[in-house]
Amino acid sequence: MKLNTHEKNASGNSAMPQRAVGDVFDFIVCGAGSSGSVVAARLAEDGNASVLLLEAGGDDAAETVTNPAQWPLNLGSSRDWGFVGQPAPGLNGRRLPLSMGKGLGGGSSINVMVWARGHKGDWDHFAAEAGDDAWGYQSILGYYRRIEDWRGAPDPVRRGVGGPAYVAQPQSPQPVAEALLSAASAIGIPVYDTPNGDMMESPGGASIAELRIRDGKRESVFGSYVRPLLSRPNLTVLTEAMVTRLIFEGKRVIGVEVRADGHRRQFTARCETVLSLGAINTPKVLMQSGIGPEEELQSHGIPVVQHLPGVGRNHQDHLAFGCTWAYRKPEGVGGGGCEAKLYWKSASHLAQPDILQCQLEFAVPSPIETGLETPEHGWTMFTGLAQPKSRGRLRLSGPNPEDPLLIEPNSLSEPEDMAAALAAVELCRELGNSDAFTPLVTGEAAPGARDKSGMIDFIRRSAVTYWHQSCTAKMGRDSMSVVDNELKVYGIDGLRIADSSIIPRITTGNTMAPCVVIGERAADLIRTKHGLTDMSGGIARSI
């Protein structure tokens, strides 16, 4: 368990104040990622509330975090949980690497920095599942106006200015990004000024991406929300402190047990505990604490506190297939390498886009199983499934914190997903082989022309993920739901979940921005419950 000092670290980030840490707080937030950082910061804004933010990983001082171009170097490092899926029949038995951020900022410290807000249809679906219009698109627009410091054209209905999250488009996108927009327009796909305005209310389109990069440096959610508050005496941040289980009085959570420096320590929450550990570790802690499918818990000798069969079920992720072209000559790479995005529909009858394309301005090697060579210089379109129908699950391998979770992604198990994948790859090839790219590329390196059987084989062998794992402790009102509309765990007091595990289905696009919304919504609910100061500066009651 580490406490940093006031000194500036190598990245220029102001670190945590060094002081003795007590055992009792008003609120405990577990996980300093894209949701947990928001919850902790918003609760700590009220000086009457003592807040403990726990993070299993380390600090965010590395150059690989702050330098947008170096994000791939974090994959497989100590900043990555390094999860690996179980063999998937739909992928010819392959095991998918499932990276997830570990450290201050969580995924927002190692991702591609794309800001994608989710489609209107996503949020309206969440509201219907939760039975609460506060999760609907019109309400969520209000959250985004609060969150954003948008540096583009004014849009007072959809965009915010002056919020904690700096969001901007690259000032001079690379030629390959502009070529994608030209190619899309040529085949009838609308081109928008931004991907997060009315494009996210439409059947789809193409646009220059919005990124969390300021003055050439990454801005993590932790950096935007928590770092400005680190000098406050009511906020404590502990790194390298892994939450291993919840502590109960009856069916009320009163705190957590943490493993740090080879020792166990317990912390008590007077008011509430919030799990923001992500779609893998949140259900793991729930199950190993006795909350989950009764039969599975009993099979590992874990006493059942609350039978919730949906814990660990409904696992979803964005699956992608790398289509690559060779450059005529080396081209530049802007920002984190992703400056253009496209969303489109695989079939005209669909209500919203189900194809997600993220253009990378460098050639990404195909999985070895494809047998394809990667050009020395080129670009790759990660074209994939924005709304997959396949559902996976998580299973315990044992009752102890060190026992790994078994992740079964179940990728491409539903025929609708293969149909959408075929459409996505063909759309990508149509774009990449169009006249717009002719000045830049010599030809297609992957997948190349194939018959339908050959293309299915390529899809099964080449599939990777966007690392957007979600939905494993979903919000809703059916028997498989884990949290209600206020993010309270069913049957348990004093516990909420705020991370990507609570969404009923994965959002259209990258998941960082929706996770920030989830954090804001959770903080609002908690503040209201406990009478804390709200965003308008209202008077707080003493806790």
NUNUKE-86023 format. One line per field, with one value per residue (C-alpha): x, y, z. Coordinates in pm, 1 decimal. Each point is the difference from the previous one (the first is absolute). Layout:
xx <- [X:...]
yy <- [Y:...]
zz <- [Z:...]
END
This chain:
xx <- [0.0:167.9:-52.2:170.7:136.5:-75.3:307.7:-43.6:64.1:164.2:-313.5:-53.9:-305.8:-63.9:-9.3:-177.5:71.0:187.1:-184.7:-115.6:-304.5:-277.8:-237.9:-339.1:-141.2:-342.2:37.4:228.6:40.5:171.9:181.5:152.0:-108.0:-238.5:-298.0:161.2:210.2:-316.6:-189.9:285.1:57.1:-365.0:-49.2:318.9:-118.2:-206.5:257.6:-224.3:38.6:313.7:76.7:240.8:91.8:169.5:199.1:161.7:254.9:268.6:36.5:-31.9:351.9:127.9:73.8:-207.1:-302.4:53.8:130.4:-296.9:217.3:125.1:-331.8:70.3:302.9:-232.8:-165.6:144.5:183.0:-55.6:-265.9:-211.9:-195.4:86.8:-318.2:-30.1:-324.5:-69.7:17.3:-292.9:-156.0:-109.9:365.3:124.0:99.5:213.6:42.5:-44.6:233.0:-233.3:204.2:-134.1:159.5:166.6:113.0:-119.5:-236.4:-71.8:-77.4:12.5:375.0:82.3:-273.2:-5.7:-159.5:-309.3:-303.2:-317.9:-322.4:-220.8:-297.9:-335.4:-149.6:243.1:-102.3:-370.5:35.4:167.5:-285.9:-254.4:188.7:37.2:-350.5:154.2:8.4:303.3:203.2:-158.4:173.7:-149.8:113.1:343.2:54.2:-17.5:278.0:218.2:-52.9:124.0:293.0:152.0:238.0:-69.9:241.9:-194.3:-290.0:-259.5:-304.0:-181.7:-251.5:253.7:338.0:142.8:266.7:201.2:-46.0:284.3:41.6:196.8:-120.2:134.4:53.1:350.4:80.0:170.7:-118.7:228.4:-80.4:-113.6:-271.5:-124.5:4.3:-238.5:-252.2:26.4:-43.8:-304.3:-163.5:56.4:-211.1:-277.9:102.4:-57.9:303.5:-46.7:203.0:18.1:-89.6:-174.4:-259.9:-299.2:200.5:-71.3:-371.1:10.3:36.7:373.9:276.0:369.0:193.6:335.3:29.0:-19.0:291.2:105.6:332.9:104.8:323.1:130.9:-59.6:-259.4:-269.5:-123.7:-325.4:195.8:208.0:-307.3:-211.5:212.4:337.7:-133.2:-139.5:300.9:92.2:-337.9:28.8:-331.5:125.6:239.4:135.0:179.8:180.8:110.7:-290.0:-209.3:-354.3:-49.4:-344.3:-287.8:-64.7:-358.4:-223.4:-287.7:-84.8:154.5:347.9:196.9:339.8:264.0:300.2:312.6:324.4:307.3:370.7:-75.9:-234.6:-374.0:-170.2:-363.8:-164.2:-344.9:-252.8:-248.2:-233.7:63.6:250.2:21.9:147.2:160.2:241.3:-110.1:-198.1:237.4:109.1:-333.6:-186.3:301.5:-5.6:-377.1:14.6:294.0:-187.2:-311.2:-210.0:-78.1:-136.1:-77.2:109.6:334.7:78.7:-87.7:217.3:300.2:-102.1:-91.5:-283.9:-288.6:-92.3:-230.0:-101.1:28.4:28.2:88.9:339.4:262.5:-254.7:-81.9:370.8:38.2:288.9:59.5:158.4:217.5:169.8:312.6:-6.1:338.4:144.3:365.8:112.9:186.4:235.7:9.9:-276.4:-34.1:-194.3:-213.0:-97.1:-37.1:-29.2:-380.7:-128.6:-304.2:-308.3:-290.9:-329.9:-239.9:-272.4:49.6:-367.2:-241.2:-273.0:214.7:-91.0:358.7:356.2:135.4:336.4:284.4:314.1:305.9:278.2:355.6:270.8:251.1:0.0:-117.1:127.9:-273.7:-18.7:251.7:-284.4:-86.7:336.0:-2.0:307.5:-17.2:145.2:281.4:-196.5:-376.5:-331.7:-256.7:-373.6:-135.4:-345.2:-229.5:-322.9:-152.4:-303.2:103.9:-271.8:234.1:14.0:275.4:36.5:250.3:62.6:203.2:294.2:20.6:-108.2:319.1:104.9:299.9:-217.9:-45.8:-340.6:-87.7:-119.2:-210.3:-59.8:-205.1:93.2:-180.7:-229.7:-311.8:-55.0:-105.8:351.9:165.8:-242.6:84.5:373.2:-12.4:-178.8:249.9:304.0:-149.5:-83.9:354.2:147.9:-226.5:122.4:368.6:17.3:-175.6:153.1:33.3:285.6:177.5:256.1:95.7:6.0:140.5:-263.5:-191.2:206.1:-284.8:-234.1:12.6:-261.6:-157.3:-316.8:-255.4:152.2:346.1:-124.2:-171.6:329.2:184.0:-252.8:30.8:380.1:52.4:-252.6:137.4:-181.1:-20.6:48.9:-349.3:-116.1:-340.3:-341.1:93.3:-207.2:-275.5:-256.3:-360.4:-314.0:9.6:133.7:346.9:42.9:256.1:-64.4:-310.3:-43.1:191.5:291.9:-76.4:74.6:-323.4:-45.8:304.9:18.7:288.9:134.4:-18.6:176.7:124.4:193.0:-55.9:-134.7:-338.4:-105.2:-265.4:164.0:326.4:-3.7:59.2:363.1:283.6:-110.6:206.5:-249.4:-302.1:199.0:49.4:-376.7:-55.8:236.2:-179.7:-340.9:116.6:143.0:-325.2:-200.2:234.3:10.3:-376.9:-28.1:241.7:-69.0:336.6:66.7:-122.7:153.7:-184.8:171.5:-297.8:47.4:111.1:-116.6:251.6:24.0]
yy <- [0.0:319.1:367.0:241.7:337.1:356.7:-5.2:11.3:-336.0:-72.1:80.8:332.5:-134.7:123.2:-310.6:-94.6:166.1:-215.5:-44.6:-265.1:-189.6:-86.8:-294.0:173.1:221.6:120.9:-146.3:-260.5:-6.2:-307.1:62.2:323.6:-47.2:189.6:-37.5:-31.0:313.4:197.2:-138.6:67.1:353.4:100.9:-132.0:167.5:337.3:19.2:61.0:-166.2:-343.9:-207.3:-209.2:-289.3:-89.9:-339.0:-106.7:-341.2:137.1:261.4:365.3:158.5:145.7:-196.2:154.8:-278.1:150.7:367.6:-35.0:-76.1:-176.8:-256.5:-153.4:-339.1:-44.2:-27.4:-314.7:-300.2:223.1:48.5:257.1:-271.6:-264.8:-229.3:-205.7:-277.1:-158.0:-370.6:-180.0:118.2:-244.2:294.3:101.9:-348.4:-60.0:313.1:181.7:375.2:234.1:223.6:296.2:226.1:300.9:-47.5:316.5:353.0:86.3:-364.6:-46.5:376.2:-12.2:-264.0:30.8:169.6:308.7:2.0:182.1:-174.4:78.3:-291.7:15.7:150.6:-349.2:-138.3:241.6:-26.4:-379.3:35.2:220.0:-258.6:-282.1:196.8:147.7:341.2:289.9:139.5:-254.6:112.6:198.8:339.6:-33.2:-127.9:302.3:203.4:-210.2:43.6:376.8:-14.1:-229.1:148.6:280.9:-23.6:189.2:-19.5:183.3:106.7:-223.8:108.7:-285.0:-282.1:132.5:136.5:263.6:44.1:-350.5:-218.3:-212.2:173.9:-129.9:111.6:-114.3:-6.1:335.2:-148.2:-357.2:-222.1:-48.2:-357.5:127.2:251.5:-276.4:-208.8:282.7:47.7:-373.1:-12.4:296.9:-155.5:-304.7:195.3:-7.2:344.3:188.9:201.8:276.4:-199.7:-356.9:104.2:245.2:-90.6:-288.6:-192.6:49.3:-120.1:-328.5:62.8:187.2:82.1:271.9:108.2:-150.6:186.6:-66.8:57.3:156.8:348.4:165.1:-333.2:-180.0:-255.6:113.2:-290.8:15.2:-20.8:298.0:203.5:-77.6:-113.0:165.9:355.2:-113.5:-188.9:269.7:-33.1:-165.7:-183.6:-197.2:-292.2:-193.2:-329.6:-177.5:-364.5:-84.5:-281.5:-45.8:-370.3:-19.9:191.9:6.4:-45.6:52.9:-221.8:112.2:342.4:70.7:189.3:1.9:-189.2:-220.2:103.8:-179.6:223.2:-61.6:-361.8:92.2:22.1:308.8:90.2:336.1:99.3:218.0:185.6:72.1:-195.3:-208.5:31.6:-268.7:148.8:-281.4:-63.9:-272.6:-277.2:86.2:140.9:-331.2:-188.7:191.3:-37.8:-376.4:-56.7:205.2:-217.5:197.2:-187.5:-326.7:-220.4:-329.9:139.2:156.0:-320.0:-206.6:200.4:-5.6:368.7:81.3:155.4:349.4:81.6:-220.6:211.4:-225.7:287.0:72.3:-85.8:-63.5:211.8:61.3:220.5:153.3:168.4:-255.4:134.9:-125.5:170.1:97.2:138.0:191.3:64.1:360.8:119.4:182.5:42.4:229.2:191.7:-113.4:256.7:2.4:-356.0:-124.3:6.5:316.7:-124.7:-200.7:-151.3:-151.7:-164.1:-263.9:-351.1:-9.0:279.5:-113.2:51.4:279.8:114.8:-72.3:-349.1:46.1:178.6:103.7:155.8:96.9:-48.7:188.5:-282.4:-362.7:-233.4:-358.7:-257.6:-289.2:-267.8:-241.1:197.2:-70.2:353.8:221.9:356.0:279.5:202.8:317.7:8.6:65.3:-229.1:37.6:-177.2:-75.5:-176.1:-63.4:298.7:-198.5:-367.8:-254.6:-261.4:-11.4:-140.4:-74.0:7.0:-293.2:-34.7:-238.4:4.3:188.0:200.3:342.3:-150.6:-251.8:139.1:57.9:-215.3:231.6:-162.7:269.3:-238.0:219.0:-48.5:-259.2:161.9:-14.7:366.4:95.2:-183.1:163.0:342.6:-82.5:-92.3:325.4:198.6:-147.0:45.8:363.7:52.6:-150.9:216.8:309.4:-93.3:-101.3:314.2:281.0:217.3:-217.1:-56.2:279.4:-146.2:-378.8:-265.6:-258.4:-210.4:-222.1:-154.2:-170.6:18.9:-135.6:-325.1:-197.1:-7.4:-309.2:153.7:324.8:-182.8:-178.6:334.4:145.3:-292.6:4.1:377.1:113.6:207.7:230.4:370.4:-79.4:131.4:-272.8:83.8:-105.5:-268.2:149.2:158.9:257.6:-99.9:-151.9:-363.1:-303.2:36.2:362.4:78.2:370.0:216.7:339.8:160.6:-244.1:-168.8:-372.2:-193.7:-141.2:180.2:328.7:245.0:-116.9:145.4:-83.8:269.5:-125.2:-159.7:-318.3:165.4:83.8:-239.0:-13.0:138.3:356.5:89.6:112.9:17.6:-34.0:260.8:286.1:-210.7:-111.2:364.5:50.2:-304.4:149.1:334.3:-165.2:-212.8:303.4:191.4:-286.9:-31.6:374.3:18.3:-296.1:144.2:371.6:98.5:324.5:-25.4:149.3:327.6:50.1:-69.1:-26.1:-341.2:-170.4:-149.3:-375.2]
zz <- [0.0:-115.0:71.3:-234.1:104.7:-103.1:-226.2:-375.4:-160.6:-334.7:-198.1:169.7:177.0:350.1:217.4:318.2:335.0:248.0:326.5:237.8:-117.7:236.7:-20.5:-15.0:-276.0:-101.1:-349.5:-153.7:-378.3:-139.0:-326.3:-136.8:-361.3:-225.3:237.1:343.1:-42.7:-73.4:299.8:242.5:-125.6:3.4:354.1:121.4:-133.8:317.2:270.9:260.3:-166.0:52.2:-307.1:-52.0:-359.8:-34.0:-306.8:-53.3:-247.5:33.8:-89.7:-342.8:-23.0:-299.9:-338.0:-153.7:175.3:-73.2:-356.9:-228.0:-257.0:251.8:110.1:-168.4:228.4:300.2:-134.5:180.1:248.9:373.4:-95.8:-159.7:193.2:-289.9:1.9:-260.4:-111.6:0.0:-338.0:-214.0:-248.5:-215.4:-33.7:-93.1:361.1:29.3:332.7:-16.4:192.7:200.3:115.9:275.0:165.6:339.9:175.7:61.7:-283.5:-81.8:-367.5:-58.1:71.5:-262.7:-265.6:-342.2:159.5:-224.6:145.5:-122.2:183.2:-101.9:-234.3:92.2:-37.2:257.8:273.7:-73.7:22.6:341.4:119.6:-112.6:170.6:322.8:-7.3:57.8:-247.4:182.2:-202.3:-328.3:-270.9:84.7:360.1:-101.3:-223.9:320.3:149.6:-306.7:13.7:360.5:-75.6:-312.2:-73.9:-373.7:-223.3:-325.6:-159.5:259.7:38.4:316.6:-22.8:-20.1:109.6:322.1:62.8:317.5:140.6:127.1:-316.4:-274.1:-338.9:-336.9:-355.4:-150.6:-157.7:-307.5:-61.7:-205.3:-372.7:65.2:237.3:-255.4:-263.7:210.4:10.1:-375.7:-60.2:227.3:-169.0:-342.7:88.0:166.6:365.6:155.9:126.0:319.2:161.1:323.5:99.0:322.2:-120.9:-213.8:-149.5:319.0:-58.9:-362.9:-194.5:-1.8:-176.8:-9.3:177.9:131.8:348.3:328.5:233.5:361.3:-94.0:113.5:-115.0:-123.3:331.0:107.5:240.6:209.0:191.8:325.2:-112.0:-89.5:306.1:294.3:-42.3:55.4:337.9:135.8:251.1:172.5:341.3:-44.9:-306.5:37.4:-299.2:52.0:-283.2:-16.6:229.5:-144.2:125.8:76.1:157.8:150.0:374.9:117.9:298.1:-98.8:-350.3:32.0:-135.5:261.0:-167.2:-193.2:52.6:-189.4:-80.0:-10.3:58.1:75.6:284.1:45.8:128.4:50.8:-60.2:120.9:-185.1:218.8:-290.9:-320.1:-192.9:-379.5:-225.7:-311.0:-76.8:-357.4:-171.7:111.6:352.7:119.5:-52.5:134.9:329.8:17.8:-46.1:231.9:261.5:-28.7:-249.7:-319.6:-142.4:298.6:-159.5:-112.7:337.1:182.6:-234.5:122.7:366.4:8.0:242.8:-190.5:118.4:-293.3:-292.2:-316.7:-305.8:-231.9:158.7:-259.8:-276.4:-309.1:-75.5:-309.5:-191.7:-334.2:-232.9:-284.3:-314.6:-130.4:-368.0:-109.2:-296.0:-89.1:-39.0:-307.0:236.3:379.4:123.8:324.5:305.4:177.7:368.4:125.0:-356.8:-20.9:-165.2:-192.0:98.6:-189.8:116.0:-243.1:-28.3:-138.1:-106.7:-82.0:240.4:310.7:239.3:58.3:-116.6:67.1:-176.6:175.5:-188.4:161.2:-237.2:126.9:-184.2:23.3:-110.0:275.5:-30.1:-59.1:248.5:-94.6:-76.3:-314.9:-163.6:-142.0:-23.7:129.7:-212.5:153.2:-62.7:-28.6:170.9:159.6:33.1:306.0:-132.4:238.4:179.6:178.1:122.0:32.4:72.3:152.3:379.0:217.9:368.3:285.5:232.7:316.8:-2.4:379.0:313.3:57.5:-133.3:-179.6:-184.7:-353.3:-147.5:-300.3:-278.1:-271.5:-266.2:-217.2:-297.7:-333.1:153.4:-148.6:-378.3:-8.9:107.9:-288.8:-244.4:141.8:-2.5:-368.3:-78.2:209.0:-175.7:-345.6:80.3:125.3:-319.3:-215.3:181.5:12.2:-366.1:-124.0:-203.9:311.1:127.4:-333.6:51.9:337.8:-35.3:-230.8:83.0:250.3:230.6:202.3:-47.4:-381.1:-238.4:124.7:-51.0:283.1:160.2:-12.2:149.0:286.7:63.7:4.8:243.9:240.5:-15.4:9.1:262.4:285.7:240.9:64.6:371.6:80.1:238.7:145.3:132.0:257.6:285.8:-199.4:102.0:-46.8:146.3:-112.1:187.8:-155.6:105.8:270.4:70.2:-8.2:-162.6:288.5:-43.7:332.1:10.3:42.1:350.7:140.4:190.8:-7.6:-337.3:-350.7:-323.9:-236.7:-302.1:-341.4:158.4:70.8:-355.3:-136.3:-343.9:-129.6:-131.3:-363.5:0.9:249.4:361.2:189.1:-36.5:107.3:305.0:96.9:-26.5:222.1:257.3:-7.9:31.0:293.4:176.9:-45.1:147.8:297.7:65.9:-3.6:235.6:254.2:-34.4:-141.4:-184.3:-359.1:-312.3:51.7:331.6:225.2:374.5:122.6:312.9:236.1:-54.4]
END
